[in-house]
Amino acid sequence: MRFLVFGAGGAQGGAVARLLVEAGFAVRGVSRTRAVPEGVEPFQADLGDAGRVREAFAGVTHVSLVLPLEFEPDRVAAYVRHVVAAATAAGVRRLAFCAGNRLPRADTGQAAFETRRAAARAVLESPVPSVVLCPPLYLDNLAAPWVREALVNEGLLRYPVPAGVPVSWLSHADLAAATLAALTGDGLEGATLDLGGEPVTGPELAAAFGARYEEMDVDAFEAGLAAVMGARTASGVASTYRWIAGRGHDLYAAPPGGAERLGIKATSPAAWAATR
């Protein structure tokens, strides 16, 4: 088996690539500009370049797909189309697509959700045996400077989710384990799997860190992201938090049965906090 990991220079794809290398697999990592983890064969490519994407699939049998934080529908559709065409031509045995979020049941009108819903549909309807993974929020988000500073200095966990909204948190390491299981497990083709642990509210999450919880203003969150990621990306990401606060209180409370089906156990917030 030879694995191709898209986004291997990022946090999610990087975690997947590292685990695959640790498991002894040959791994090629696709990234636009960033370095990939040690032991991964680097392959520089842009998903918008169909020819370059096709070249990345040479000799590949299994694929982990994480899309960049872009939410323009036509562009994202082209990215997925290029990957599916290349995977089909290469005879890929299994593709695991991480949607980067849970997918609401009904249309939200938010590109950050709907581009991923369309991508999941395209992957599952393709000739490539595929699995879609739907993570909730990532515990690793809590290590970001804009969260960690208040946590360390004020004993305050600030995050842009209402305090009473239950969230099934997941670590990047858990995502990597889920991806490996999705790529190598039996009888998973065509499945869409919600990932995460037992849901906790904001105050319950903060208690795992010995802290108090405070809902962060989404506008302030977006402004902080914009300084790092740019205004367009920040707007797309922030739109999901606004939707959750307004209409999606149950999005992350759905039973995380996908983890059980994959044979993994999600790390609890308390266990994750103990390693920080």
Residue frames relative to the residue before (quaternion, step in Angstrom):
aa qw qx qy qz dx dy dz
M 1.0000 0.0000 0.0000 0.0000 0.00 0.00 0.00
R 0.0671 -0.7660 0.6385 0.0331 3.53 -1.10 0.77
F 0.2270 -0.8216 0.5183 0.0700 3.56 -0.67 1.16
L 0.1710 -0.7457 0.6370 0.0945 3.54 -1.11 0.83
V 0.0813 -0.8086 0.5827 0.0022 3.57 -0.71 1.10
F 0.2325 -0.7603 0.5934 0.1253 3.55 -0.63 1.14
G 0.7927 0.2531 -0.2142 0.5116 3.56 -1.07 0.78
A 0.2725 0.8110 -0.4863 0.1774 3.59 1.18 0.48
G 0.6425 0.5112 -0.3333 0.4634 3.58 1.22 -0.27
G 0.6442 0.5253 -0.3152 0.4579 3.59 1.28 -0.10
A 0.7352 -0.4398 0.2918 0.4253 3.55 -1.32 0.03
Q 0.7223 0.4312 -0.2581 0.4751 3.60 0.81 -0.97
G 0.7054 0.4466 -0.2633 0.4833 3.57 0.76 -1.02
G 0.6178 0.5520 -0.3406 0.4446 3.57 1.07 -0.69
A 0.6399 0.5173 -0.3237 0.4671 3.57 1.01 -0.80
V 0.6387 0.5163 -0.3212 0.4716 3.58 1.02 -0.81
A 0.6720 0.5088 -0.3026 0.4450 3.58 0.84 -0.97
R 0.6507 0.5201 -0.3220 0.4498 3.61 0.92 -0.86
L 0.6705 0.4966 -0.3123 0.4542 3.58 0.89 -0.89
L 0.6458 0.5194 -0.3265 0.4545 3.58 0.97 -0.80
V 0.6350 0.5086 -0.3260 0.4816 3.59 1.02 -0.75
E 0.6507 0.5163 -0.3127 0.4607 3.58 0.94 -0.89
A 0.6749 0.4890 -0.2836 0.4743 3.58 1.13 -0.68
G 0.5819 -0.6403 0.3395 0.3690 3.56 1.31 0.04
F 0.5031 0.6636 -0.4237 0.3564 3.59 1.23 0.23
A 0.4767 -0.6025 0.5473 0.3320 3.54 -1.32 0.39
V 0.0359 -0.8282 0.5569 -0.0522 3.57 -0.68 1.13
R 0.1231 -0.7401 0.6570 0.0735 3.53 -1.03 0.91
G 0.1587 -0.8201 0.5471 0.0536 3.57 -0.76 1.03
V 0.2357 -0.7752 0.5752 0.1126 3.55 -0.77 1.10
S 0.1385 0.7618 -0.6221 0.1159 3.54 -0.94 0.98
R 0.5317 -0.6241 0.4568 0.3451 3.56 -1.09 0.61
T 0.8380 -0.0360 0.0882 0.5373 3.56 0.69 -1.10
R 0.6548 0.5645 -0.3216 0.3862 3.59 1.06 -0.66
A 0.5587 -0.5804 0.4741 0.3553 3.53 -1.27 0.46
V 0.3430 -0.7237 0.5635 0.2028 3.57 -1.13 0.67
P 0.6668 -0.5160 0.3383 0.4178 3.63 -1.16 0.39
E 0.6388 -0.5336 0.4009 0.3828 3.53 -1.26 0.53
G 0.7720 0.3263 -0.2626 0.4782 3.55 -0.99 0.88
V 0.6273 0.5100 -0.3254 0.4904 3.57 1.33 -0.13
E 0.4161 -0.6828 0.5384 0.2660 3.57 -0.96 0.87
P 0.3061 -0.7849 0.5042 0.1898 3.63 -0.50 1.10
F 0.0082 0.7714 -0.6361 0.0179 3.54 -1.10 0.76
Q 0.2066 -0.8026 0.5514 0.0953 3.57 -0.42 1.22
A 0.2364 0.7635 -0.5659 0.2023 3.56 -0.72 1.08
D 0.2933 -0.6946 0.6262 0.1983 3.50 -1.32 0.46
L 0.5074 -0.6741 0.4437 0.3021 3.58 -0.86 0.92
G 0.6130 0.5605 -0.3519 0.4315 3.57 1.20 -0.32
D 0.6388 0.4972 -0.3102 0.4984 3.57 1.31 -0.25
A 0.2961 -0.8051 0.4864 0.1657 3.59 -0.03 1.31
G 0.6584 0.5204 -0.3191 0.4404 3.59 0.94 -0.81
R 0.6727 0.4850 -0.2932 0.4757 3.55 0.95 -0.87
V 0.6142 0.5292 -0.3469 0.4715 3.59 1.03 -0.71
R 0.6409 0.5279 -0.3242 0.4533 3.58 0.94 -0.85
E 0.6425 0.5263 -0.3193 0.4564 3.60 0.99 -0.80
A 0.6215 0.5705 -0.3424 0.4136 3.59 1.05 -0.72
F 0.6761 0.5255 -0.2830 0.4321 3.59 1.17 -0.57
A 0.3891 0.7349 -0.4874 0.2664 3.62 1.17 0.01
G 0.8560 0.0832 -0.0934 0.5016 3.56 -0.69 1.13
V 0.5074 0.6784 -0.4019 0.3475 3.60 1.28 0.08
T 0.1938 -0.7926 0.5688 0.1034 3.59 -1.06 0.78
H 0.7956 0.1476 -0.0531 0.5852 3.60 1.12 -0.66
V 0.1365 -0.8235 0.5504 0.0159 3.58 -0.99 0.88
S 0.1491 -0.7363 0.6539 0.0897 3.53 -1.10 0.87
L 0.0858 -0.8225 0.5623 -0.0005 3.57 -0.61 1.16
V 0.0543 0.7294 -0.6791 0.0616 3.51 -0.87 1.12
L 0.3234 -0.7680 0.5221 0.1819 3.57 -0.72 1.03
P 0.5340 -0.5979 0.4703 0.3689 3.60 -1.14 0.50
L 0.5837 -0.5882 0.4297 0.3587 3.56 -1.26 0.42
E 0.3639 0.6694 -0.5441 0.3512 3.51 0.38 1.35
F 0.1471 -0.8415 0.5197 0.0129 3.55 -0.92 0.90
E 0.4038 0.6788 -0.5055 0.3474 3.59 1.18 0.46
P 0.4839 -0.7371 0.3729 0.2888 3.61 -0.34 1.22
D 0.6935 0.4744 -0.3037 0.4492 3.62 0.76 -0.93
R 0.6589 0.5131 -0.3122 0.4529 3.56 0.97 -0.81
V 0.6648 0.4889 -0.3056 0.4750 3.58 0.91 -0.90
A 0.6276 0.5352 -0.3357 0.4550 3.59 0.99 -0.80
A 0.6443 0.5098 -0.3230 0.4697 3.59 1.01 -0.78
Y 0.6089 0.5536 -0.3496 0.4479 3.59 0.98 -0.79
V 0.7020 0.4649 -0.2670 0.4689 3.55 0.81 -1.04
R 0.6241 0.5439 -0.3346 0.4503 3.56 0.99 -0.78
H 0.6575 0.5065 -0.3101 0.4637 3.60 0.95 -0.84
V 0.6630 0.4993 -0.3072 0.4656 3.58 0.95 -0.84
V 0.6718 0.5003 -0.3030 0.4546 3.58 0.87 -0.94
A 0.6519 0.5118 -0.3219 0.4577 3.59 0.93 -0.83
A 0.6793 0.4830 -0.2911 0.4696 3.57 0.92 -0.89
A 0.6532 0.5118 -0.3134 0.4617 3.58 0.98 -0.82
T 0.6354 0.5234 -0.3234 0.4666 3.58 1.03 -0.79
A 0.6801 0.4930 -0.2898 0.4587 3.58 0.88 -0.95
A 0.7015 0.4668 -0.2638 0.4696 3.58 1.07 -0.74
G 0.4119 -0.7255 0.4625 0.3000 3.60 1.24 -0.19
V 0.1323 0.8257 -0.5343 0.1235 3.57 1.06 0.78
R 0.4327 -0.7354 0.4729 0.2199 3.56 -0.90 0.98
R 0.8009 -0.0469 0.0656 0.5933 3.59 1.07 -0.71
L 0.0787 -0.7679 0.6347 0.0362 3.55 -1.06 0.85
A 0.1315 -0.7670 0.6244 0.0676 3.56 -0.92 0.94
F 0.1157 -0.7991 0.5891 0.0325 3.56 -0.62 1.17
C 0.1990 -0.7558 0.6141 0.1094 3.57 -0.76 1.07
A 0.3311 -0.7812 0.5012 0.1702 3.56 -0.50 1.21
G 0.4564 -0.7186 0.4255 0.3071 3.57 1.25 -0.22
N 0.7846 0.0617 -0.0285 0.6163 3.59 1.30 -0.10
R 0.5649 -0.5052 0.4897 0.4312 3.52 -1.30 0.09
L 0.3182 -0.7426 0.5575 0.1909 3.59 -1.13 0.60
P 0.4030 -0.7234 0.5041 0.2452 3.62 -0.50 1.14
R 0.5858 -0.6169 0.3967 0.3450 3.56 -1.08 0.69
A 0.7794 0.2624 -0.1398 0.5515 3.59 0.96 -0.84
D 0.6573 -0.5021 0.3895 0.4051 3.53 -1.29 0.41
T 0.2610 -0.7933 0.5384 0.1125 3.56 -0.91 0.98
G 0.4035 -0.7023 0.4886 0.3244 3.57 1.14 -0.51
Q 0.5992 0.5424 -0.3530 0.4714 3.58 1.30 0.08
A 0.4567 -0.7220 0.4482 0.2631 3.58 -0.61 1.14
A 0.6051 0.5795 -0.3632 0.4076 3.58 1.04 -0.70
F 0.6910 0.4147 -0.2645 0.5297 3.58 1.14 -0.63
E 0.7377 0.4829 -0.2592 0.3942 3.56 0.71 -1.12
T 0.6049 0.5292 -0.3750 0.4620 3.63 1.07 -0.53
R 0.6673 0.4851 -0.3026 0.4774 3.58 1.07 -0.69
R 0.6025 0.5352 -0.3615 0.4688 3.58 1.08 -0.62
A 0.6631 0.4964 -0.2973 0.4749 3.58 0.95 -0.90
A 0.6355 0.5252 -0.3273 0.4617 3.58 1.02 -0.77
A 0.6474 0.5153 -0.3172 0.4634 3.58 0.94 -0.88
R 0.6510 0.5145 -0.3166 0.4596 3.57 0.96 -0.85
A 0.6622 0.5165 -0.3059 0.4485 3.58 0.94 -0.90
V 0.6506 0.5145 -0.3090 0.4653 3.56 1.01 -0.81
L 0.7076 0.4699 -0.2692 0.4538 3.57 0.84 -0.98
E 0.6972 0.4556 -0.2738 0.4810 3.60 1.11 -0.60
S 0.5292 0.6381 -0.3992 0.3916 3.58 1.29 -0.08
P 0.6164 -0.5487 0.4029 0.3958 3.61 -1.24 0.17
V 0.5776 0.6036 -0.3714 0.4052 3.60 1.25 -0.26
P 0.4412 -0.6707 0.5152 0.3001 3.64 -0.78 0.89
S 0.0356 0.8548 -0.5062 0.1083 3.57 -0.39 1.24
V 0.1569 -0.7321 0.6555 0.0988 3.50 -1.38 0.48
V 0.2048 -0.7669 0.5960 0.1217 3.58 -1.01 0.82
L 0.1609 -0.7850 0.5955 0.0574 3.54 -0.84 1.05
C 0.1145 -0.8056 0.5809 0.0213 3.57 -0.79 1.07
P 0.1276 -0.8129 0.5649 0.0609 3.59 -0.10 1.24
P 0.4455 -0.6274 0.5430 0.3363 3.58 -1.28 0.20
L 0.7373 -0.2713 0.2595 0.5617 3.60 -0.87 -0.92
Y 0.4248 -0.7212 0.4968 0.2295 3.55 -1.14 0.70
L 0.5105 -0.6344 0.4951 0.3032 3.55 -0.99 0.86
D 0.6171 0.5762 -0.3412 0.4132 3.57 1.07 -0.72
N 0.5162 0.6211 -0.4216 0.4123 3.60 1.22 -0.30
L 0.6486 0.5510 -0.3108 0.4233 3.56 1.13 -0.68
A 0.6101 0.5278 -0.3547 0.4727 3.57 1.30 -0.10
A 0.4429 0.6923 -0.4603 0.3357 3.60 1.28 -0.06
P 0.6208 -0.5851 0.3647 0.3732 3.61 -1.00 0.74
W 0.6741 0.5143 -0.3071 0.4322 3.60 0.96 -0.83
V 0.6580 0.4256 -0.3047 0.5414 3.60 1.28 -0.23
R 0.6967 0.5240 -0.2813 0.4011 3.54 0.77 -1.07
E 0.6144 0.5793 -0.3592 0.3973 3.59 0.97 -0.78
A 0.7015 0.4403 -0.2679 0.4923 3.59 0.84 -0.94
L 0.6183 0.5571 -0.3426 0.4359 3.56 1.08 -0.72
V 0.7151 0.4437 -0.2475 0.4801 3.57 0.91 -0.93
N 0.7762 0.3995 -0.1953 0.4471 3.57 0.81 -1.02
E 0.8043 0.2666 -0.1215 0.5169 3.58 1.09 -0.67
G 0.3953 -0.7080 0.4910 0.3183 3.59 1.21 -0.22
L 0.5546 0.5995 -0.3647 0.4472 3.53 1.20 0.65
L 0.1899 -0.7654 0.6069 0.0991 3.55 -0.82 1.04
R 0.0566 -0.8010 0.5957 -0.0167 3.55 -0.44 1.27
Y 0.1638 0.7680 -0.6047 0.1329 3.55 -0.88 1.00
P 0.4931 -0.7175 0.4140 0.2656 3.63 -0.98 0.81
V 0.5092 0.5700 -0.4701 0.4414 3.56 0.80 1.09
P 0.5339 -0.6351 0.4383 0.3457 3.64 -0.84 0.88
A 0.6204 -0.6116 0.3529 0.3413 3.55 -0.98 0.92
G 0.7432 0.4387 -0.2391 0.4451 3.59 0.95 -0.80
V 0.5375 0.6289 -0.4066 0.3877 3.60 1.25 -0.06
P 0.3135 -0.7648 0.5277 0.1957 3.63 -0.61 1.06
V 0.0952 -0.8013 0.5906 0.0049 3.55 -0.96 0.94
S 0.2806 -0.7191 0.6134 0.1670 3.57 -1.02 0.90
W 0.1700 -0.8303 0.5254 0.0752 3.56 -0.03 1.28
L 0.1012 -0.7792 0.6178 0.0310 3.56 -1.24 0.58
S 0.3430 -0.7254 0.5529 0.2248 3.57 -1.05 0.71
H 0.6232 -0.5226 0.4146 0.4081 3.56 -1.24 0.33
A 0.6157 0.5434 -0.3446 0.4549 3.57 1.07 -0.70
D 0.6436 0.5053 -0.3191 0.4782 3.59 1.05 -0.74
L 0.6115 0.5366 -0.3469 0.4667 3.57 1.05 -0.73
A 0.6392 0.5267 -0.3232 0.4578 3.58 0.96 -0.85
A 0.6610 0.4991 -0.3056 0.4697 3.58 0.94 -0.89
A 0.6476 0.5123 -0.3141 0.4685 3.58 1.02 -0.79
T 0.6470 0.5228 -0.3175 0.4553 3.57 1.00 -0.80
L 0.6392 0.5157 -0.3228 0.4703 3.57 0.95 -0.86
A 0.6672 0.4923 -0.2999 0.4717 3.58 0.94 -0.88
A 0.6556 0.5141 -0.3128 0.4561 3.60 1.00 -0.81
L 0.6875 0.4886 -0.2790 0.4591 3.57 1.07 -0.71
T 0.7982 0.3197 -0.1395 0.4912 3.58 1.05 -0.66
G 0.5746 0.6194 -0.3780 0.3786 3.62 1.22 -0.27
D 0.5001 -0.6584 0.4843 0.2862 3.54 -1.27 0.45
G 0.8546 0.2361 -0.1443 0.4394 3.54 -1.24 0.56
L 0.5177 0.6679 -0.4002 0.3548 3.59 1.14 0.50
E 0.4428 0.7181 -0.4531 0.2881 3.60 1.22 -0.26
G 0.8100 0.2558 -0.2136 0.4826 3.54 -0.93 0.98
A 0.5497 0.6370 -0.3889 0.3753 3.59 1.26 -0.09
T 0.1557 -0.7153 0.6696 0.1252 3.52 -1.29 0.59
L 0.0704 -0.8540 0.5133 -0.0483 3.55 -0.39 1.28
D 0.2966 -0.7269 0.5956 0.1698 3.56 -0.85 1.05
L 0.1913 -0.7925 0.5737 0.0793 3.55 -0.86 1.01
G 0.4490 0.6883 -0.5094 0.2552 3.57 -1.31 0.24
G 0.4781 -0.6413 0.5150 0.3080 3.51 -1.35 0.12
E 0.7456 -0.3293 0.2776 0.5085 3.56 -1.21 -0.46
P 0.4901 -0.6886 0.4415 0.3011 3.62 -0.81 0.94
V 0.0502 -0.7687 0.6371 0.0275 3.57 -1.14 0.76
T 0.4637 -0.6517 0.5216 0.2971 3.57 -1.18 0.57
G 0.7261 -0.4306 0.3098 0.4375 3.56 -1.29 0.13
P 0.6875 0.4647 -0.3021 0.4692 3.62 0.77 -0.91
E 0.6374 0.5122 -0.3334 0.4692 3.62 1.04 -0.68
L 0.6241 0.5217 -0.3307 0.4785 3.56 1.07 -0.72
A 0.6721 0.5026 -0.3000 0.4534 3.58 0.86 -0.95
A 0.6147 0.5679 -0.3471 0.4233 3.58 1.04 -0.76
A 0.6002 0.5665 -0.3555 0.4386 3.60 1.12 -0.60
F 0.7170 0.3871 -0.2299 0.5322 3.56 1.25 -0.45
G 0.4662 -0.6683 0.4476 0.3684 3.58 1.28 0.01
A 0.5645 0.6058 -0.3575 0.4319 3.56 1.13 0.67
R 0.4634 -0.6181 0.5447 0.3262 3.53 -1.41 -0.02
Y 0.3726 -0.7363 0.5214 0.2171 3.58 -1.15 0.57
E 0.0111 0.7695 -0.6385 0.0102 3.52 -1.16 0.73
E 0.4114 -0.6997 0.5235 0.2589 3.56 -0.84 0.97
M 0.3205 -0.7546 0.5470 0.1694 3.54 -0.82 1.04
D 0.5057 -0.6327 0.4928 0.3179 3.57 -1.02 0.78
V 0.4630 -0.7126 0.4482 0.2771 3.60 -0.71 1.05
D 0.6036 0.5488 -0.3668 0.4471 3.61 1.06 -0.62
A 0.6548 0.4947 -0.3081 0.4813 3.59 0.99 -0.83
F 0.6173 0.5413 -0.3272 0.4678 3.56 1.07 -0.79
E 0.6707 0.4997 -0.2983 0.4598 3.57 0.89 -0.93
A 0.6446 0.5242 -0.3252 0.4517 3.58 0.97 -0.83
G 0.6541 0.5078 -0.3134 0.4648 3.57 0.99 -0.77
L 0.6517 0.5057 -0.3088 0.4735 3.56 1.01 -0.82
A 0.6337 0.5597 -0.3330 0.4174 3.55 0.97 -0.87
A 0.6336 0.5453 -0.3324 0.4367 3.57 1.06 -0.72
V 0.7278 0.4080 -0.2202 0.5052 3.56 1.18 -0.60
M 0.8194 0.2855 -0.0948 0.4880 3.57 0.85 -1.06
G 0.5561 -0.5809 0.4100 0.4303 3.56 1.21 -0.34
A 0.6403 -0.5897 0.3450 0.3509 3.55 -1.13 0.70
R 0.6622 0.5278 -0.3265 0.4198 3.61 0.90 -0.86
T 0.6744 0.4792 -0.2935 0.4790 3.57 0.88 -0.95
A 0.6529 0.5273 -0.3149 0.4433 3.57 0.91 -0.92
S 0.6439 0.5243 -0.3232 0.4539 3.57 0.99 -0.81
G 0.6589 0.5136 -0.3095 0.4541 3.58 0.97 -0.84
V 0.6721 0.4848 -0.2966 0.4747 3.56 0.91 -0.90
A 0.6713 0.5092 -0.3042 0.4445 3.58 0.87 -0.94
S 0.5915 0.5909 -0.3712 0.4039 3.59 1.07 -0.65
T 0.6280 0.5310 -0.3490 0.4493 3.60 1.07 -0.62
Y 0.6601 0.4976 -0.3118 0.4684 3.59 1.01 -0.76
R 0.6215 0.5216 -0.3467 0.4706 3.59 1.06 -0.66
W 0.6518 0.5049 -0.3203 0.4666 3.59 0.99 -0.81
I 0.6349 0.5283 -0.3283 0.4583 3.59 0.96 -0.82
A 0.6771 0.4946 -0.2940 0.4588 3.58 0.90 -0.93
G 0.7324 0.4435 -0.2410 0.4570 3.57 1.03 -0.76
R 0.8565 0.0509 0.0407 0.5120 3.57 0.74 -1.05
G 0.7310 0.4787 -0.2336 0.4266 3.58 1.18 -0.36
H 0.1392 0.8459 -0.5056 0.0970 3.55 1.04 0.77
D 0.7307 0.4278 -0.2411 0.4743 3.57 1.13 -0.57
L 0.3846 0.7693 -0.4609 0.2188 3.61 1.24 -0.06
Y 0.7874 0.3188 -0.1606 0.5027 3.57 0.86 -0.93
A 0.5781 0.6042 -0.3724 0.4027 3.58 1.26 0.06
A 0.4456 0.6939 -0.4592 0.3302 3.58 1.27 -0.13
P 0.5869 -0.5888 0.4096 0.3756 3.60 -0.99 0.72
P 0.3466 -0.7627 0.5097 0.1956 3.60 -0.74 1.03
G 0.0392 0.8612 -0.5047 0.0448 3.57 0.75 1.07
G 0.5319 0.6524 -0.4026 0.3597 3.56 1.20 -0.40
A 0.6278 0.5391 -0.3368 0.4492 3.56 1.00 -0.80
E 0.6531 0.5090 -0.3119 0.4658 3.57 0.97 -0.85
R 0.6577 0.5121 -0.3165 0.4528 3.58 0.92 -0.85
L 0.6978 0.4530 -0.2629 0.4887 3.57 1.11 -0.68
G 0.4779 -0.7046 0.4146 0.3212 3.57 1.27 -0.11
I 0.5787 0.5517 -0.4049 0.4437 3.57 1.12 0.61
K 0.2733 -0.7308 0.5991 0.1796 3.54 -1.28 0.44
A 0.3992 -0.7397 0.4903 0.2303 3.56 -0.62 1.14
T 0.5099 -0.6391 0.4928 0.2980 3.54 -1.10 0.78
S 0.3954 -0.7130 0.5216 0.2515 3.59 -0.85 0.89
P 0.6359 -0.5241 0.3867 0.4140 3.62 -1.16 0.43
A 0.6490 0.5203 -0.3295 0.4468 3.61 0.97 -0.81
A 0.6696 0.4862 -0.3047 0.4717 3.59 0.94 -0.84
W 0.6453 0.5056 -0.3242 0.4721 3.58 1.02 -0.76
A 0.6522 0.5245 -0.3159 0.4469 3.59 0.94 -0.89
A 0.6367 0.5573 -0.3266 0.4210 3.57 1.06 -0.74
T 0.6836 0.4715 -0.2835 0.4796 3.59 1.20 -0.42
R 0.5733 0.6101 -0.3829 0.3904 3.61 1.21 -0.13
